[in-house]
Amino acid sequence: MTVTGTENLPAEHSGSSVKDCLPVGSPPACSDSQSMNPVKLLLSAIAATLAFHVPAVADVVLPPGFAIETLAGPEVVSEPMEIAFAPDGAAWVTGRAGQVWRIDTTTRKSQIVGSVATDVSGDRGLHGIAFHPDFPKTPHLFLSHHRTNAPQGKYVACVTRWTVEGTGEASRIDPASEKTLLEWEGDQAGQHVGGALLAHPSERVLYVTTGENNQNAQIRTYCDDPNNRAQSLGDLRGKVLRIGFDGSVPKDNPHVQTTGADPRVYSRGHRQPWSLTFDPPTRSILVAENGGDLNDDFDEVNRIVPGANYGWPRVFGRGLQTLTRTNHIDGFTDPWFQYQRNTGASCVGALIYRPSTSGEGFPQKYRGALFYADFSRKSIRSAPLDSRTGTPGASESFVQGLPAGPLALQLGQDGAIYFVTHGGATKGSSEDSLARIVWKQP
């Protein structure tokens, strides 16, 4: 299926909607005292259920000259979560229930290359995927998922390394090759688990995101506690972690010598850091992150700095205290880019557009621009980067009215932007897909 661009680009819909914090169908989390009101929680849960089951009616809108091509639909991928590109250009896609698919981006042929056992309760399941930088010479694949044998009332998240046998269409994940690199435990009743992966090509390390696992009923105590999970250096939740490809601790991690800190912690103060991307020219690591659920909260794209504290849940946005909504607290790292929830509700992917193919890709206007995806708004937007400061300016609509929310956003070797759509709550949907945005007009 191909959808082409039209002339009129309406502003992104800014009405209220229920934000899912997975974002794939777990109950919505509140950020203030509303979370203490069971009636409001019930109404929010009902609204969330309706939002996931009302058929999409809006037309897809994108700029003239662009088109969306569907490479794999629900007959191939179910509950797709993330994309990684192999050196041969094939897209490998994870499914929440544990499947890994390989899709040839030229022929569109697909096959399941393997699967992992994973807990899929709540917002859990298979999420992140990354290839070793020397793949296939070093045939390792990294996955993040959840154990099926966690203690009662708990979940156990893990990052595992697997060996891939064969090449091309013959590629298969060796089911006997699993090596556990990292595990962390959380409360099953809590939300936000993270799970994004980035195999850094030059640092030769693996970056991992973890969600803060908050429970709504504890929100007031949680936000005002300086030792809460996301802030505590001794707790792996609400963090970006950095480990070796063998699970070891890199010697240059920022908290190796910090008393009481887990040395794998690279940055802290994260809520639901959903995705990781790397921008080679600036050596920036970007995290797309879900913010709080009030209309004045912000979703963020954070540029990760070693040892930085991004403030959650003590502050939101640029240092505003989460409980009072007005007081300013110093000492935290501000978002690199943010936008208010009433114009976007669930940031799940971000990249800087730098096509690797000479003379191919999008027009000059979009080169070096930030693109970010919003799951709840079913949209993708772009923002130019200031040539002097390198920070994003005002954003504009790029793709609007997708039939389901995008969950992953990656730049392909062909200069197209690839994304997956996830149409169900905790099950497969007729709107599940792998698609790409291409420039058609010369």
N, C-alpha and C positions, 0 to 999 in steps of 0.2 A: 504494500500500500504506500502511495506517495501523496503527501499533502503539500500544496504549493502556497507561496506567499501571496498576500493581497495588498492593496494600496493603503487601506485605512488601518491604523494601529490605535485602538482605543486604549485609554489609560488602564492600568491594572486595577481590577476590581478591589475596592477597599472596604467593602462591608465586612461585618464580623463573621467569623466562622469558628467552629470548635477545632482546636489544635490538638492533634494526636502526638503524644510525646515519644513514640517509638522511632519514627512515626509509621507504624503499621497496624494500629487497631487496639492498643491497650487503652484503658480508661484515661481521659484527659487529666492532667495534673494542674492544680491551681497554684498560684504564687502568693496568695494573701490569705486573709482570714476567711474568705469564701470557702477554702478547703475544709473548714471546720463545720460547714453547714451541710448536713446529709441531703436535704431537699435539693439544694443547688447542685450538689454532686450528681444526684440522680438525674436531674434535668440535663446536665451537661453530658452524662453518659448516653441518655436517650438521643440527644442531638447528634452526638458523635456517631451513633449507630445509624441514624437516618442519613447522615452525611456520606457514609460509606456505601449505602445501598440505594440511593436515588440515582437513576441513570443520568449520565452526562448528556447535556443538551447543547452546550456551547460549541460553536465552531472553533477550530484551531486557527489562530491568527499569527502570522509571522511576517517579517519585512518582505517586500517585493524582491524576487530573484532567488529566494531561499525555498527549500523544500524539506519535508520530513519523510524519510524512507524507513519503513518497518522491515527489519531484518529477520525478526523472529517474533511470532505471536504466542498466544496462550497454548497453542498445540505443541509448542517447543519448551517455553519457559513458564514456570509457575512460581509466583511470589518472588520475582527477581530482586536482588538486593544490591549487588555491586558488580563492577566490570574491571577486568585487567586485560591488557593486551600482551600477547606473546610476541616474540621478535618476528614471527612470520605474518603478523598483522591480524591473526585471529583474535576474536573477543571471547574471553572466558568469563562466564557469568555465574554467580552464586545464587542459589535458591534458599529461601529461609528454612525449608524442610530438610536441607542437607545436600541437595544435588549441585553438581558443577557441570555446566554445559560449555562446549567449545563450538563457536559459530564462525564459520568462514565469512569474512566481511565482503568477499568478492562473489563467491558462488552461493552464499547463504546456506550452504549445507551445515547441518548441526548434528551433534551427538553428545550423549552424556559421557563424560570422561571419568566420572567417579562420584562417590557420595560419602558423607560422613554421618554417623549417628549423632543427633543433636536434640536437646530439649527445645521444644517449640511453644512452651507455655508462656503466656503473657507476651512480652516484647522480645523474647529470646529466639535463638535459632542461629543458623549459619549466616554470617554477614561478610566480613572482610576477606579479601584475596589479594595476594601479591606474588610476583615471580622474583626469584633471585636475580640480581642484576646480570649475572653471567649465564642465565638460562638461554639455551638448553645445555650448554657445556656443563654447568652445574645444574642438574635437573630438579631443583627444589621449588616447591610451591608452598606458600604460607597461607593458612586459613584461620579465621577466628570464629568460634562457635561455643556451644554450651554442653556440658556433660549431661548424660542421662541418668547418672547415679548420684546426684547431689543429696546431701543430708536433708531431712524434712524441714521445710520452711526456708530453704536456702537455694541459691543457684551457684553453679561453679562455671565461670567463663574460662576459656582457654585459648591460647594461640598454639597451633600445631604446625609442624613442618612435614611435608610429604615428598616422596620421590615420584616424578613423572617418567613413565616408560614410553618409548616410541616417539614419533614426531608426526606433525600434521594430523590428518584424520585418524591415524593409528595411536594417537596420544591416549594414555590411560594413567590414572593415579594408582600407584601400587597400594592396595588396601593394607598391606602388612608393613608399610614403611613409616607409619606415624611416629613422630617424635614430639613430645610435649616440651614447649619452650617456656611457657608462662601459664599460670593459673591464678585466678583471684575469685574470692567468694563474696556473695551479696545476699541480701534479703529478698526472698521471692515476692514479698508483698510490695517491694519498692519498684520504682520505674527508672528508666534510662540506663542502658547497659553499654553504649558505645560499640566498639568492635571494629573500627576502621584500621587498616594496615597500610604502611608505606615502607617499601624496601628502598632505602636511600642509595642511589647509584654510586655516589662518591664516598660517603661516610661509611658505607658497608655495614649499616645497622638497620634494625627494624623499628619503626615507630608504631605505637599502638594507642588507640583511644579507649577510655573507659568512662561510662556514665556515672553520675553521682548517686544513683540508687535511692533517691529520696522517697519517703512515705508522706502522703498528703497530711495525715493527721498530726504529724510532728513539725509542720512547716514553720510555726512561729519560733519554736525552740531551735529548730535547725538553722534558720536564717540568721539568728542572733548569736549563734555559738561559733566563736573563732576557731574551735577545734572540730568542726563538723567534717564529714567525710571528704568533701571536695577540697577543704582547706588543710586537712591534716596530712603532713608529709609521710606519716607512717601508714596511711591507708591508700590503697591503689585505686580507689574509686574517685571519679571526677578529675581524671588526669590525662595527660599525654605521657606515655611511657617510652623508654628507649632501651632496647636490648640488642645483643649481638645475634647474628643469624643462628647461633647455637644456643641461645638463651642466656648467655653470659652478660655481665654488667660492663658496659664500656667504661674505661678508666676516666674519660673526660666528661662523664655525666655530672650535672651541676651539684648533686647532693651526695656524692660518694663519701665526702668527709663530714656530712651534716649529722650530728647526733640525733638519733631517734627517727631519722628519715629512711624510707626505703630507697636504696640507691638507684632503682630503676625509674624513679619519678623524674621527668624532664620539665614538665610545667603542671600547674594546678589551677584550681578555681574554675573548672569546666562543669557544665550542666549535662548536656547531651551532645558531645562532639561526634558528629555523624560521619564525616568523611575527611580524608587527608589527600592533598595533592602537593606536588613539588614543582616549583618554577625554576628551571636551571639557570637562566641569566642572572636572577637576583638571589638565587640559592634560598628562596623563601619556601617555608612549609606552611600551607594554608589549611585551616580547619574550619569547615562549615558547621555551625553550632546552633542548636535550638535554644532560644531564650525562654523567658517566663511566659505565662499565659494571659496576663492582663493586657488591655489595649495599649497601655503606655510602656509595656516591656519591649525589648529589642531582640531581634535575631541578629546573629553576628557572623562575620568571617574574621577569624583571628590569625594573625601571622605569628607563628610560634617562636618564642625566644627562650633559650635555655634558662631555667630557674624562674621564669616569670609566673606571676600570680594574676589570673584574669578575673578574680574577684567573687565568682559565684560561690555560695549564695548570699554573701554579705552585701554585695552591690550588684546592680544591673546597669547596662549601658556604660556611660563614662563616669563611673564612680558614685552613682546615686544609691543611697541605702535602700535595700530591698523592702524593709518593713515600713519606713516612713515615706518613701517614694520621693522625698525632697532633699533630705540631708545628704551632704557630700562627704565621702570617706576617702582619704588619700591613701596612697601606698599600693594601688593595684594598677595593672597594665590595661590600658583602654583598648577596646576593639579596633582593629585595623579598618573595618567597615561594619556599619550597623544600619538596620532599618527597623522602624517601629512596627509592632505587631499588627496595627490596624491597616497596614499596607502589605502585609506578608506574615505568614504564621509559622513556617517551619523550614528553615534553611537547611538543606541536606547535601548540597554539592557546590563547589566553587573551583574555578580554574582561571588562569590567565591565558588568553588565547595567543599562542605562539606556534603556528604550524611548522612542522619539520620539513615539509616538502616545498622546495623552491618553486615559486610561481603559482602554487596551488593554494586553495583554501578560501577564506572569507575576504571581502574587500578591505582596503586599508583602514577604513573607519574602525574596524573591529580588532585589528591587530594590536596586541598588547593591552587589550581591554579585559576587565574582570567580567566573567559570566558566573551567575549563581542560580541555583534551582530552588524552588519553594514547593514542597510537597503538598501542603494544604491548599495553596492557591493554584496548583496545577499549572505553574508558569516557570519560565526561565527569563531572566533579565540580564542586561549588560550595563557596565559602567566604565567610562574611560578612566585611565590612570593619568594623574598629573605628571607631566614630563619632568618637573622639578622635584616634587616630593615623593612621587611614586605611589601616592594614595588615590583611592577611587573617588571620582566625582559623583554627580547626580546620576541615578540609574534611569533606564528606560526599558519599556517592554520589548522583549525579543520574541518569545513564544508565549502565547496565552491561549487558554481554553483547551488544554490537553484533556483527553477523556479520563485520565487517571493521573495521580500524582507522580512526578519524577522522583526517583530515590537515589540515583547515581548520575554523576556528570563527569565524563572523561574525554580528553582530546585524543582522537585517533591519529594513526600515522598518515592517513590520507587527508588530513586537514579538516575532517568533519568532527562535529561534537556529538558524542554518543551519550545516550541516556537510557535508563530502564524506567518503565512505568509499572506501578504496583497498584492494582485496582481493588484488591480485597482487603479485609481487615486481618483475619488470621487464617485465610485460606486462599486458594487460587482464584483468579478472576478472568473473565473474558477480555479485560482490558490490560492484562499483563503483557509486556512486550520488551524487546530490545529495538531501539530505533536510533537514527542519526539525523543530524541537521546538515544539509549540504548546500553549497552555493551552486545554482544552476545557470545563472546568467553570466556570460563572459564579460 
